[in-house]
């Protein structure tokens, strides 16, 4: 499992974040994921705060060496020019992003540095189909990897990853490694859950055959798969209530499917969240599920899902529901 931290600084206070970091590490969760734009939803007043919280924790605990730390570089497609004026993946922009993250994180190296989403136009964040036919972007995989390779050689970063990528994009990075002797991509971080299994279509085979670790984010679909919204136990501060614009997993079809998965979980003696997480971790192409929580109770429940074993019969029942409600939240 990987500890996700995007709630730190908006939905979680510094004290709550510290409690989560301490508990996760004590439970053996040594891989942590963050991003320069966090917390979410991103805004100028708070961007970078999550990295600052983690950096302060490193300074106070002196436990940096106990953690495999991942962070991410924002791309241009969401117009966050308050982060950097130049949001392209030029060498200057990449270096600026790395240096600022290092400062906020109070460390001299980043274990895994990821491109948060493609520089080009592509179908991400719930978009179906391809609409980038008029994209002015010019192919630059080699120059991006060359810059990142230089940063690896300088000791600023150790590994390179990508996020919200398509199978075509991943294979272009693979080609650059194979034919240009540029660094290999270590990880792909994309959404994957019971409500979004689009990664199975092409990305799963790419990662499996090219031996790239797949990190599944939003395995609980913003908490929808915990069934708390259907039960009415969600708090006003929970993500979909607090940020109604984040509606990716909140469609009527997603709610219907989520309710069926919850009933299946309860019938088999586990919580809905544990079924959802166990399913993701059961997949052979998934290397890690990124878990996030706003309370310690949620974090404990999520970590406990690592011990859940799904029977072949239960997997078949999951498949029946999936056939009725395929990928309601791409």
N, C-alpha and C positions, 0 to 999 in steps of 0.2 A: 504494500500500500504506500501511497504518497500523500503527505499532508498538504492539502490545498489551503491557501491563506487569504483568498481574495475578500473575505469578510472583515479582515483586520483593519480597523480604522474607520469603519462606518457601522456595520452591524455588530462588531465586537470592539469593546474598549481595549486599551493597552493592557490593563490588568487581566481581562478575559483572554486576550491573545497569549499573554505570557503563561497563563494556566494551561492553555491548549498545547503550547510548545513544550512545556515541561512534561505534561502527561504523555503526549505522543512519543517523545523521546524515551521516556521511561518504559513505554510499551514496545519499544523497538522500531518505531516509525522514524527512520533516520533520513528518508528522502523527503525534502520539502520543496514545494513549488510556489513561486510568486511571479510578479511581473512589475515592470516600471509603472504601468498605468493603474495598478491596484491601489485602493480598494474599488470595487464595483458597486454601482455604476460609476464609470470614470467621470471625473470632473476636475477642473483646473485647481480647485481649492484643496483637493485631497490626493491628487495623483502622487505616487511615490511614498505615501504614508505607510503602506504595508511593508515596503522594504525598510523604511526607517524603524519600524517597530521590531522587525527581525534583527536589524543591525544593532539596536540598543540591547536586545536580548543577548546577542553574541558578546557585546562589550561587558555586560553585567555578569554573565555566567562563565565566560571564557571556555565555551564548549563548541566553538566553530568547527573544530576538527572532528566532532562527533556527527556532523551533518553533511549529507550530500545535497548541496544547494542548487536549485534551478531557478532561473528567472528568464524574462522574455522581453524582447525588443518590439515596440509597437511599430506597425507599418503605416502607410499613408492612407489606406482606404476608409479610415474613420475620422480623418481630419483633426487629429488631436495635436494641433500645432502649438498648443501650450506646453507640450512635452519637449518637442524640438521643432524649430522652424523648418528644418529639412527632415521630413519623415520618410524619405526614400532609403533604400539600402545601399547608399553610397558609402565608401570607406570612411569618410569624415563623420557621417551620421551614425554608422555602426560604432565607431570608436567613441563618439560622444556618449551614446547610450550606455556602452559598457562602463566607461569611466564614472558616469553619474550613478549607475547602479552600485558600483563598487564603493563609492562614497557613502551612499545611503545605507548599504548593508554592512558597512564598517569591516570590510574584508579586503584582502588583496588578490583574491581569486574567486571565480564562479565555477562550480563544478559542471553545470550544464547551461549553456546560453542558447536560447531558442528564438527563432523568428516567429513572432506571435501570430501573424497571418501573412499570406502572400502579398508581395508588393503589387502584383498584377491584379486585375479584376478576376474574381472566381466565385463559384457558388458556395458561399460559406454563411454561417450564422442563420441557418434555417431556410436558405434560398434553394429552391429546386431548379434544376436545369442550368444551362450555361447562357450567360448574357454578355460576355466580354468581347463581343465581336468588334467593337469600336475602340478597344483598349489601346491607348498610345504607348503602353509599356513596351520596352525593348528588352529582350532576353539578356540576363546578366548573372546567371548562376555561377559562372566561373569567377567573375570578379568578386561576388559576394563571398564565395568560399575561400578565395585567395586572401581577402581581408580577415576573415575569421581564422584562417590558418595562421596568419601572422600573429593574431592575438593569442592563439594557442601557444605558439612558439615563444611568445613574450611572457607566458605564464599567467595571463589575465583570465583566461578561460581554459577549461580542460576538455570539454566535449561540446558538440554542436547538435542542436535539435531544431525541429520545425513544428509548427502547430497550425491547425485549421487548414491543412494542405490536402490536395487532391492526389489521386494515384499518379496522374501525369506529372505533377510537380515533384512528387517523391522520386519518380524514376529519372527525372532530369538531374536531381541531386545525385542519384546513384550513378548515372552516366558520368558526371563530372568526377566522381571518385574513381570510377573504373577506368576511364580513358584519359583523364587529365592528371591523375595522381594527386587529386585534391582530397581534403579530409572527408571521411565517411560520416554521414548523418547517423547519430547514435539513437535518436528517438523521434517519434512522431506523436504529438499530443493532439488528439481530436475527440469530439464528443462521441460517446457510446453508452447506450443504456437500453433498457427494455422498451423505451419509447423512441429510440433512435438507433437503429441497427444498420444504418447506411454504410458504415465502415466495412461491413461484411461483403459488400458487393465487389469491391476491387482492392481496397486498401489492405484488407486482411491478408490476401495472398501476397501482395507486394512486401509487406512487413515480414511475413513468415519466410518467404523465399530469399529475401535480401538480408535476413537476420538483423532487422531493425526493431528495437523495442517500441511497442505501442503502449502509450499511456492514455487511458480512458478518462476524459474529464466529464463532469456532470453525470456520473453514473446514477445519481438519484434524481436527475432532471429537475434541478432547483428545489428539491424536496417534495415534488409532486408524488414521486414513487414511495414516499414514506406514508402516504395516505392521510397526512395530517390535515390537508385542505378539505378532503371529503368528510372527514370526521368532525371538522370544525374546531380542532384543537390547535390549529396554527395561530401564532401570535401576530398582532398587528405589525411587529417588527420583522417577521419572516419575509423572505425575499419577494414573493409574488404579491403579498399584501403591501409591503413597503415600497416596492418599485413595480407598479403595474405595467410599465413600459416593457418590462422583461417578460414577455408573454410567449416565449418560444415553446414552452412546455405546458401551456395553460389552455389549450384548445379543448372544445367539448370532446373531441375524439380521444385526446390524450387522457382526459379525466376518466372517460369510460374504460379505456384500456387499463389505466392505473388501478381503478377499483377492482377489476377482474384479477389483476396480479396480486392485489392485497388479499383478496379472498382466497386465492390459491396459497399464499404464504401462511395465512392463518390456519388453513386446513392442514398444513404440514408442520405446524408447531413452530413457526418462526415469524419474526416481524416482517412487514412489507419491505422495510429498508434492508434487512438482512438478505431477503430473497433477491432484491435488485442488485445488491453489491456482490453477492455470491455468484449470481448469474454472469456478471461481467468478468469476475476473476476466474470463472470456469472455462472461459474461452481460450483455446490454445494460442491464439495470436495476441492476446492481451498480456502484457508484461506487468502492468500495475494499474490499479484504480486510484484515481485522485479523490480522496475523501475530504469534505469540508463540513464544518458544523458551526452553529452559532451558540450552542450550549455544550457543556461537558457531558450531559446525558446523551446527546446526539453523537458526540465523538466516541463515547464508550460503546454505544450500540453499533456504530459503524466499524470500529476496530474488531468487535466481537464477531462480525460477519466473516472474518478471515478463517474462522474455525467451522463455518457452515459447509456441509458437504451436500451437494445436490445429487439425487438419484437419477438414473436414466429415465425413470417413469415421470419424475417431476420435470425434467428437461422437455419431455414430450408434451406435457401439459402446457408448459410455457410456449412451446411451438404452436399449439392449437390457438392460443390467444393471439399470438403474433400473426397467424394467418388471417384472423378476423380483423386485426387492427395493425397492419404493417406500417411501421415508422410514421406514427402520427406527428412526430416532432423532429423533422430532419435537421 
